[in-house]
Amino acid sequence: MQQSLGQPAKRSAWWNDARVRGVLSQVFVLGGIGLLVWYLVSNTLANLETRSIATGFGFLEREAGFAVSESPIPYSAADTYYRVLVVGILNTLKVSIVGIALATLFGTLAGVARLSSNWLVAKFATIYVEGLRNIPILLQLFFWYTVITQTLPGPRQAFNPMPGVFLSNRGLQYAEPVWDPTYGLMAGALAVGIIGAWALGRWAHKRQERTGRLFPTFRVGAALILGLPVLAYVLGGAPTELDVPALKGFNFRGGGTVTPEFAALLVGLVLYTGTYIAEIVRGGILSVSHGQTEAGLALGLSRGLVMRLILLPQALRVIIPPLTSQYLNLTKNSSLAVAIGFPDLVSVANTSINQTGQAVEGIAIIMAVYLTVSLSISAFMNWYNRKIALQGVR
Amino acid sequence: MTPGDTLGDTPNSGAAITLESVHKWYGAFHVLQDINLTVQRGERVVVCGPSGSGKSTMIRCVNRLEEHQEGKIIVNGIELTNDVKAIEGIRREVGMVFQSFNLFPHLTVLENLTLSPIWVQKRPKKEAEQAAMEYLERVHIPEQAKKYPGQLSGGQQQRVAIARALCMKPSIMLFDEPTSALDPEMIKEVLDVMVGLAEAGMTMICVTHEMGFAKTVANNMVFMDEGSIVEMAPPKEFFTNPKSERTQKFLSQILTH
């Protein structure tokens, strides 16, 4: 038997064992959090009881009793709190989705423009980015709201740039087609066109692999997507009945409306978030070394193809994670709508809380909704980021 | 092939590249001063000189990665102007290999090689891939086709870069210090590929300090300093009997160790 070298180390006390310490520290942290939660919950319950406020979500069934200025779904003051919260959620989603799409477009343009070799274009983009991102978003929302409501004329003197369209301090009113079965047919045709264009793209890609010939996919695809609905419209008898807004009393009735509140919130969010997206896009493109451009050009690729095949796929990897943060910021910043009276979730939930006193439940609903929306955006963007991740590099 | 042997003489079937009193400035800095150089079809020119002497700038002007401001550059009978389509046409005919490889990290080796044949020459993917595999065999790394550049060694990456340029079937190859970023043991594998190209009769301009390679391959040596061509001579004369004092000093510095 082999003799051990040296004495076996004398075991020190059990609390010096790294594993024991690890477990103990976690037990302490968990215990601490548990105590804190218990303290807060029991305190809240006690306070609610002394003020005899009923807890629970039963209030959602009661009549809300207040009107909201705009809603994507039919709503009146006689509807329930549940319905008014849904209206708020839909309004938040509406401004967030449109805002994210426009901010991405606008920010990308500004980011590329800042890299332009055209002095004027680059300077304009720089002034826009450095100016707007250094002013608080709340202030910008007040500014745009004031611009829209103070500089535009009243409904009686509304601008009428084209028949059926009115621009005043009550917002943008426009003529809307009256529902006709033909529009359903057009929607179907649009879907067929989109699927057709997608199939065409796949076919063109296969054919390029097989024969090397390029196909004008973009032009033919666009013709399919736009042309089929037009064809359906003509075949359906080309209905022309419009719901035209008309001045009745102090405001317009009929037609569709973009309210000043929605417009100000959208413009503010898009311009503000656009500055950050511009910087992210600029950084992403700059992160791809100039050698990549040179190698592409040296192979005879045009500048457009270098951007599309070499620079953008590499820049996207740098752009996506911070871009996700900006999408989340825009969604959360939309809650500032409460300041200019756009009935978003925070705004209607606030009113509901004031009327019912159900602050805990109201805030819980707001948090749950924002958490759900934000985590969904996050999950989607993370999935996309993994999909385009650089392979073979650790 | 061992250093000391030389390849055959210059085939003379007309000029592939002509530079006529070319000048270029970076701001106030006169980086190219009255460059005159003619490279015949099939000729192999090695350019050397201290760093900052304008060697890289000169060959980067040949495929217009840099613009010259005065003088004329004619490649395959076409003058380089602002005509974007003409420039793209010339770049298809002129392959370039960079010091830092510049492979596309988001594409596999095979995709790196077929990108330009597919999108610029509009060849079928199958055909482009077959051709690419042949070139990978020529640079001795067909087994790496499915890997990404980040998984290869420097020497392998540079050989892929050479194969990528060859896939466009260029008539002229430009090498911008192709071995300067490589570990010593990888330099030989890249130089061997370049010697093979020279033996096959490719028109080449190489910026390099590999003097063994230069002696083996070059028809003409060009020595540049401070933006001008100081001396131009066949390698034998250039190495044994350099005329200018500046060349002598440079050679004594790089050949002594």
Interface residues (C-beta under 8 A of the other chain):
Chain A: Q208 E209 R210 T211 G212 R213 L214 S289 G291 Q292 E294 A295 G296 L297 A298 L299 G300 L301 S302 L305 L309 I310 P313 Q314 R317 L390 Q391 G392 V393
Chain B: N63 L65 V84 E88 G89 R91 R92 V94 G95 M96 F98 S100 N102 L103 F104 P105 H106 L115 S116 I118 W119 V120 Q121 K122 R123 P124 K125 K126 E127 A128 K147 Y148 P149 G150 Q151 R164 A165 M168
